[in-house]
Amino acid sequence: MLENLNQLVRENVQDTVVNNSEVPNEQNEEVIQAASLRIS
């Protein structure tokens, strides 16, 4: 169940993070991981 929630978070925040000019490209994955970890 948590894995499914993690995947949903990743899918929903990915575009927002990648298209956010405030987040450097090299930190995109780190930000996405942090967002998905907050639900567990």
CHARMM internal coordinates of N, CA and C (Angstrom, degrees):
IC EDIT
DIST 1 N 1 CA 1.4551
DIST 1 CA 1 C 1.5293
ANGL 1 N 1 CA 1 C 111.01
DIST 1 C 2 N 1.3388
ANGL 1 CA 1 C 2 N 116.58
DIHE 1 N 1 CA 1 C 2 N -47.43
DIST 2 N 2 CA 1.4631
ANGL 1 C 2 N 2 CA 118.47
DIHE 1 CA 1 C 2 N 2 CA 179.40
DIST 2 CA 2 C 1.5307
ANGL 2 N 2 CA 2 C 111.16
DIHE 1 C 2 N 2 CA 2 C -62.50
DIST 2 C 3 N 1.3107
ANGL 2 CA 2 C 3 N 116.26
DIHE 2 N 2 CA 2 C 3 N -34.99
DIST 3 N 3 CA 1.4634
ANGL 2 C 3 N 3 CA 119.34
DIHE 2 CA 2 C 3 N 3 CA 178.33
DIST 3 CA 3 C 1.5230
ANGL 3 N 3 CA 3 C 110.50
DIHE 2 C 3 N 3 CA 3 C -63.42
DIST 3 C 4 N 1.3179
ANGL 3 CA 3 C 4 N 117.01
DIHE 3 N 3 CA 3 C 4 N -39.89
DIST 4 N 4 CA 1.4724
ANGL 3 C 4 N 4 CA 120.76
DIHE 3 CA 3 C 4 N 4 CA 177.60
DIST 4 CA 4 C 1.5289
ANGL 4 N 4 CA 4 C 111.05
DIHE 3 C 4 N 4 CA 4 C -64.72
DIST 4 C 5 N 1.3218
ANGL 4 CA 4 C 5 N 115.99
DIHE 4 N 4 CA 4 C 5 N -41.75
DIST 5 N 5 CA 1.4651
ANGL 4 C 5 N 5 CA 119.53
DIHE 4 CA 4 C 5 N 5 CA 178.30
DIST 5 CA 5 C 1.5250
ANGL 5 N 5 CA 5 C 110.86
DIHE 4 C 5 N 5 CA 5 C -65.06
DIST 5 C 6 N 1.3205
ANGL 5 CA 5 C 6 N 116.05
DIHE 5 N 5 CA 5 C 6 N -41.21
DIST 6 N 6 CA 1.4595
ANGL 5 C 6 N 6 CA 120.77
DIHE 5 CA 5 C 6 N 6 CA 177.00
DIST 6 CA 6 C 1.5176
ANGL 6 N 6 CA 6 C 110.86
DIHE 5 C 6 N 6 CA 6 C -57.49
DIST 6 C 7 N 1.3224
ANGL 6 CA 6 C 7 N 116.55
DIHE 6 N 6 CA 6 C 7 N -45.37
DIST 7 N 7 CA 1.4647
ANGL 6 C 7 N 7 CA 121.15
DIHE 6 CA 6 C 7 N 7 CA -179.34
DIST 7 CA 7 C 1.5262
ANGL 7 N 7 CA 7 C 110.88
DIHE 6 C 7 N 7 CA 7 C -64.64
DIST 7 C 8 N 1.3007
ANGL 7 CA 7 C 8 N 117.42
DIHE 7 N 7 CA 7 C 8 N -40.13
DIST 8 N 8 CA 1.4704
ANGL 7 C 8 N 8 CA 120.73
DIHE 7 CA 7 C 8 N 8 CA 178.06
DIST 8 CA 8 C 1.5276
ANGL 8 N 8 CA 8 C 111.29
DIHE 7 C 8 N 8 CA 8 C -62.87
DIST 8 C 9 N 1.3185
ANGL 8 CA 8 C 9 N 116.47
DIHE 8 N 8 CA 8 C 9 N -42.66
DIST 9 N 9 CA 1.4623
ANGL 8 C 9 N 9 CA 120.17
DIHE 8 CA 8 C 9 N 9 CA 178.29
DIST 9 CA 9 C 1.5201
ANGL 9 N 9 CA 9 C 109.62
DIHE 8 C 9 N 9 CA 9 C -61.77
DIST 9 C 10 N 1.3331
ANGL 9 CA 9 C 10 N 116.46
DIHE 9 N 9 CA 9 C 10 N -47.85
DIST 10 N 10 CA 1.4692
ANGL 9 C 10 N 10 CA 120.95
DIHE 9 CA 9 C 10 N 10 CA -179.44
DIST 10 CA 10 C 1.5294
ANGL 10 N 10 CA 10 C 110.82
DIHE 9 C 10 N 10 CA 10 C -56.79
DIST 10 C 11 N 1.3234
ANGL 10 CA 10 C 11 N 115.87
DIHE 10 N 10 CA 10 C 11 N -46.69
DIST 11 N 11 CA 1.4626
ANGL 10 C 11 N 11 CA 120.11
DIHE 10 CA 10 C 11 N 11 CA -178.44
DIST 11 CA 11 C 1.5213
ANGL 11 N 11 CA 11 C 111.84
DIHE 10 C 11 N 11 CA 11 C -62.86
DIST 11 C 12 N 1.3208
ANGL 11 CA 11 C 12 N 116.39
DIHE 11 N 11 CA 11 C 12 N -36.15
DIST 12 N 12 CA 1.4563
ANGL 11 C 12 N 12 CA 119.70
DIHE 11 CA 11 C 12 N 12 CA -175.27
DIST 12 CA 12 C 1.5240
ANGL 12 N 12 CA 12 C 114.39
DIHE 11 C 12 N 12 CA 12 C -84.72
DIST 12 C 13 N 1.3119
ANGL 12 CA 12 C 13 N 118.14
DIHE 12 N 12 CA 12 C 13 N -26.28
DIST 13 N 13 CA 1.4641
ANGL 12 C 13 N 13 CA 119.18
DIHE 12 CA 12 C 13 N 13 CA -178.86
DIST 13 CA 13 C 1.5277
ANGL 13 N 13 CA 13 C 113.26
DIHE 12 C 13 N 13 CA 13 C -96.80
DIST 13 C 14 N 1.3268
ANGL 13 CA 13 C 14 N 116.57
DIHE 13 N 13 CA 13 C 14 N -15.49
DIST 14 N 14 CA 1.4604
ANGL 13 C 14 N 14 CA 119.54
DIHE 13 CA 13 C 14 N 14 CA -174.22
DIST 14 CA 14 C 1.5302
ANGL 14 N 14 CA 14 C 112.52
DIHE 13 C 14 N 14 CA 14 C -56.43
DIST 14 C 15 N 1.3147
ANGL 14 CA 14 C 15 N 117.97
DIHE 14 N 14 CA 14 C 15 N -52.15
DIST 15 N 15 CA 1.4699
ANGL 14 C 15 N 15 CA 120.24
DIHE 14 CA 14 C 15 N 15 CA -179.20
DIST 15 CA 15 C 1.5242
ANGL 15 N 15 CA 15 C 111.48
DIHE 14 C 15 N 15 CA 15 C -62.59
DIST 15 C 16 N 1.3132
ANGL 15 CA 15 C 16 N 116.44
DIHE 15 N 15 CA 15 C 16 N -40.03
DIST 16 N 16 CA 1.4590
ANGL 15 C 16 N 16 CA 120.29
DIHE 15 CA 15 C 16 N 16 CA -179.45
DIST 16 CA 16 C 1.5187
ANGL 16 N 16 CA 16 C 111.25
DIHE 15 C 16 N 16 CA 16 C -63.08
DIST 16 C 17 N 1.3150
ANGL 16 CA 16 C 17 N 116.52
DIHE 16 N 16 CA 16 C 17 N -43.66
DIST 17 N 17 CA 1.4681
ANGL 16 C 17 N 17 CA 120.89
DIHE 16 CA 16 C 17 N 17 CA -179.02
DIST 17 CA 17 C 1.5247
ANGL 17 N 17 CA 17 C 110.35
DIHE 16 C 17 N 17 CA 17 C -69.88
DIST 17 C 18 N 1.3146
ANGL 17 CA 17 C 18 N 116.94
DIHE 17 N 17 CA 17 C 18 N -47.88
DIST 18 N 18 CA 1.4604
ANGL 17 C 18 N 18 CA 121.20
DIHE 17 CA 17 C 18 N 18 CA -176.44
DIST 18 CA 18 C 1.5345
ANGL 18 N 18 CA 18 C 110.91
DIHE 17 C 18 N 18 CA 18 C -63.08
DIST 18 C 19 N 1.3096
ANGL 18 CA 18 C 19 N 117.14
DIHE 18 N 18 CA 18 C 19 N -36.49
DIST 19 N 19 CA 1.4677
ANGL 18 C 19 N 19 CA 120.99
DIHE 18 CA 18 C 19 N 19 CA -178.32
DIST 19 CA 19 C 1.5294
ANGL 19 N 19 CA 19 C 113.32
DIHE 18 C 19 N 19 CA 19 C -88.29
DIST 19 C 20 N 1.3204
ANGL 19 CA 19 C 20 N 117.94
DIHE 19 N 19 CA 19 C 20 N 3.69
DIST 20 N 20 CA 1.4549
ANGL 19 C 20 N 20 CA 122.17
DIHE 19 CA 19 C 20 N 20 CA -179.81
DIST 20 CA 20 C 1.5268
ANGL 20 N 20 CA 20 C 109.45
DIHE 19 C 20 N 20 CA 20 C -89.79
DIST 20 C 21 N 1.3149
ANGL 20 CA 20 C 21 N 116.33
DIHE 20 N 20 CA 20 C 21 N 113.69
DIST 21 N 21 CA 1.4652
ANGL 20 C 21 N 21 CA 120.34
DIHE 20 CA 20 C 21 N 21 CA -178.38
DIST 21 CA 21 C 1.5303
ANGL 21 N 21 CA 21 C 112.50
DIHE 20 C 21 N 21 CA 21 C -68.31
DIST 21 C 22 N 1.3190
ANGL 21 CA 21 C 22 N 117.80
DIHE 21 N 21 CA 21 C 22 N -14.58
DIST 22 N 22 CA 1.4602
ANGL 21 C 22 N 22 CA 121.94
DIHE 21 CA 21 C 22 N 22 CA 178.57
DIST 22 CA 22 C 1.5327
ANGL 22 N 22 CA 22 C 112.13
DIHE 21 C 22 N 22 CA 22 C -78.42
DIST 22 C 23 N 1.3242
ANGL 22 CA 22 C 23 N 116.38
DIHE 22 N 22 CA 22 C 23 N -16.51
DIST 23 N 23 CA 1.4654
ANGL 22 C 23 N 23 CA 121.09
DIHE 22 CA 22 C 23 N 23 CA 179.83
DIST 23 CA 23 C 1.5259
ANGL 23 N 23 CA 23 C 108.22
DIHE 22 C 23 N 23 CA 23 C -103.42
DIST 23 C 24 N 1.3147
ANGL 23 CA 23 C 24 N 117.92
DIHE 23 N 23 CA 23 C 24 N 113.90
DIST 24 N 24 CA 1.4732
ANGL 23 C 24 N 24 CA 119.84
DIHE 23 CA 23 C 24 N 24 CA 177.50
DIST 24 CA 24 C 1.5322
ANGL 24 N 24 CA 24 C 110.38
DIHE 23 C 24 N 24 CA 24 C -59.46
DIST 24 C 25 N 1.3143
ANGL 24 CA 24 C 25 N 116.71
DIHE 24 N 24 CA 24 C 25 N 141.73
DIST 25 N 25 CA 1.4677
ANGL 24 C 25 N 25 CA 121.45
DIHE 24 CA 24 C 25 N 25 CA -176.37
DIST 25 CA 25 C 1.5119
ANGL 25 N 25 CA 25 C 113.02
DIHE 24 C 25 N 25 CA 25 C -54.02
DIST 25 C 26 N 1.3261
ANGL 25 CA 25 C 26 N 117.34
DIHE 25 N 25 CA 25 C 26 N -37.39
DIST 26 N 26 CA 1.4561
ANGL 25 C 26 N 26 CA 119.18
DIHE 25 CA 25 C 26 N 26 CA -178.18
DIST 26 CA 26 C 1.5279
ANGL 26 N 26 CA 26 C 112.52
DIHE 25 C 26 N 26 CA 26 C -69.93
DIST 26 C 27 N 1.3279
ANGL 26 CA 26 C 27 N 117.99
DIHE 26 N 26 CA 26 C 27 N -9.20
DIST 27 N 27 CA 1.4634
ANGL 26 C 27 N 27 CA 121.34
DIHE 26 CA 26 C 27 N 27 CA 179.47
DIST 27 CA 27 C 1.5233
ANGL 27 N 27 CA 27 C 112.79
DIHE 26 C 27 N 27 CA 27 C -108.39
DIST 27 C 28 N 1.3161
ANGL 27 CA 27 C 28 N 117.96
DIHE 27 N 27 CA 27 C 28 N 3.49
DIST 28 N 28 CA 1.4674
ANGL 27 C 28 N 28 CA 120.82
DIHE 27 CA 27 C 28 N 28 CA -178.24
DIST 28 CA 28 C 1.5259
ANGL 28 N 28 CA 28 C 112.33
DIHE 27 C 28 N 28 CA 28 C -55.88
DIST 28 C 29 N 1.3204
ANGL 28 CA 28 C 29 N 116.61
DIHE 28 N 28 CA 28 C 29 N -51.32
DIST 29 N 29 CA 1.4700
ANGL 28 C 29 N 29 CA 120.17
DIHE 28 CA 28 C 29 N 29 CA -177.40
DIST 29 CA 29 C 1.5264
ANGL 29 N 29 CA 29 C 111.25
DIHE 28 C 29 N 29 CA 29 C -62.54
DIST 29 C 30 N 1.3039
ANGL 29 CA 29 C 30 N 116.94
DIHE 29 N 29 CA 29 C 30 N -38.95
DIST 30 N 30 CA 1.4677
ANGL 29 C 30 N 30 CA 121.13
DIHE 29 CA 29 C 30 N 30 CA 179.29
DIST 30 CA 30 C 1.5291
ANGL 30 N 30 CA 30 C 111.08
DIHE 29 C 30 N 30 CA 30 C -62.65
DIST 30 C 31 N 1.3138
ANGL 30 CA 30 C 31 N 116.59
DIHE 30 N 30 CA 30 C 31 N -42.14
DIST 31 N 31 CA 1.4679
ANGL 30 C 31 N 31 CA 121.14
DIHE 30 CA 30 C 31 N 31 CA 179.25
DIST 31 CA 31 C 1.5243
ANGL 31 N 31 CA 31 C 110.24
DIHE 30 C 31 N 31 CA 31 C -66.74
DIST 31 C 32 N 1.3109
ANGL 31 CA 31 C 32 N 117.24
DIHE 31 N 31 CA 31 C 32 N -42.42
DIST 32 N 32 CA 1.4664
ANGL 31 C 32 N 32 CA 121.04
DIHE 31 CA 31 C 32 N 32 CA 179.23
DIST 32 CA 32 C 1.5214
ANGL 32 N 32 CA 32 C 110.31
DIHE 31 C 32 N 32 CA 32 C -63.30
DIST 32 C 33 N 1.3180
ANGL 32 CA 32 C 33 N 117.18
DIHE 32 N 32 CA 32 C 33 N -42.28
DIST 33 N 33 CA 1.4643
ANGL 32 C 33 N 33 CA 120.56
DIHE 32 CA 32 C 33 N 33 CA 177.70
DIST 33 CA 33 C 1.5235
ANGL 33 N 33 CA 33 C 111.26
DIHE 32 C 33 N 33 CA 33 C -63.05
DIST 33 C 34 N 1.3076
ANGL 33 CA 33 C 34 N 116.49
DIHE 33 N 33 CA 33 C 34 N -41.90
DIST 34 N 34 CA 1.4651
ANGL 33 C 34 N 34 CA 120.03
DIHE 33 CA 33 C 34 N 34 CA 179.72
DIST 34 CA 34 C 1.5246
ANGL 34 N 34 CA 34 C 110.50
DIHE 33 C 34 N 34 CA 34 C -62.72
DIST 34 C 35 N 1.3133
ANGL 34 CA 34 C 35 N 116.93
DIHE 34 N 34 CA 34 C 35 N -40.95
DIST 35 N 35 CA 1.4735
ANGL 34 C 35 N 35 CA 120.38
DIHE 34 CA 34 C 35 N 35 CA 179.35
DIST 35 CA 35 C 1.5219
ANGL 35 N 35 CA 35 C 110.75
DIHE 34 C 35 N 35 CA 35 C -65.13
DIST 35 C 36 N 1.3053
ANGL 35 CA 35 C 36 N 116.95
DIHE 35 N 35 CA 35 C 36 N -40.90
DIST 36 N 36 CA 1.4640
ANGL 35 C 36 N 36 CA 118.99
DIHE 35 CA 35 C 36 N 36 CA -178.44
DIST 36 CA 36 C 1.5240
ANGL 36 N 36 CA 36 C 111.96
DIHE 35 C 36 N 36 CA 36 C -72.86
DIST 36 C 37 N 1.3176
ANGL 36 CA 36 C 37 N 118.40
DIHE 36 N 36 CA 36 C 37 N -29.18
DIST 37 N 37 CA 1.4560
ANGL 36 C 37 N 37 CA 121.47
DIHE 36 CA 36 C 37 N 37 CA 178.52
DIST 37 CA 37 C 1.5257
ANGL 37 N 37 CA 37 C 112.33
DIHE 36 C 37 N 37 CA 37 C -71.18
DIST 37 C 38 N 1.2996
ANGL 37 CA 37 C 38 N 117.48
DIHE 37 N 37 CA 37 C 38 N -25.48
DIST 38 N 38 CA 1.4661
ANGL 37 C 38 N 38 CA 121.16
DIHE 37 CA 37 C 38 N 38 CA -177.40
DIST 38 CA 38 C 1.5138
ANGL 38 N 38 CA 38 C 112.44
DIHE 37 C 38 N 38 CA 38 C -65.00
DIST 38 C 39 N 1.3288
ANGL 38 CA 38 C 39 N 117.34
DIHE 38 N 38 CA 38 C 39 N -20.67
DIST 39 N 39 CA 1.4583
ANGL 38 C 39 N 39 CA 119.22
DIHE 38 CA 38 C 39 N 39 CA -179.18
DIST 39 CA 39 C 1.5179
ANGL 39 N 39 CA 39 C 113.23
DIHE 38 C 39 N 39 CA 39 C -86.64
DIST 39 C 40 N 1.3405
ANGL 39 CA 39 C 40 N 116.37
DIHE 39 N 39 CA 39 C 40 N -14.47
DIST 40 N 40 CA 1.4626
ANGL 39 C 40 N 40 CA 117.65
DIHE 39 CA 39 C 40 N 40 CA -175.94
DIST 40 CA 40 C 1.5051
ANGL 40 N 40 CA 40 C 112.20
DIHE 39 C 40 N 40 CA 40 C -90.98
END
COOR INIT
IC SEED 1 N 1 CA 1 C
IC BUILD
